[in-house]
């Protein structure tokens, strides 16, 4: 019986050696990493600015005369100013409450309205600017400019509301801006 256990033990040792030489190591085989393609995100386009939200640059040089002659002759460019106000109301209806009328629709965003009208003036090929006094200046050349009040203010200190109006104030020669 002792003889039988030696061959059995020898067989066990030989099979262990064979298994160890066949790659039965304790460390795992390293695999080559597979490159995974990540999809390129679709770029989100920048939305265009809202209509009439940017005043275009005036193509005329600045005019700052020392002594302009400002009077109130007949308006010469009222058609362009009225068309610009109409264009602003059509292109930017969110700026107005068309149900609250006090001579014109109520203006919900005064600064955006002033910008929209002057932007429409610029689109028409004229130069315009918003004055700090609440008027807009409009010119077709440096020989003159007209001043317009295009928003009324109710309860002036501070204003409790603004409504669209179309009031010619006067003209200066040469243009003041």
Secondary structure, 3 states (H helix, E strand, C coil): CHHHHHHHHHHHHHHHHHHHHCCCCCCCCCCCCCCCCCCCCCCCCCCCCCCCCCCCCCCCCCCCCCCCEEECCCCCCHHHHHHHHHHHHHHCHHHEEEEEECCCEEECCHHHHHHHHHHHHHHCCCEEEECCCCEEEEEEECCEEEEEEEEEEECCCCCCEEEEEEEEEEEEECCCC
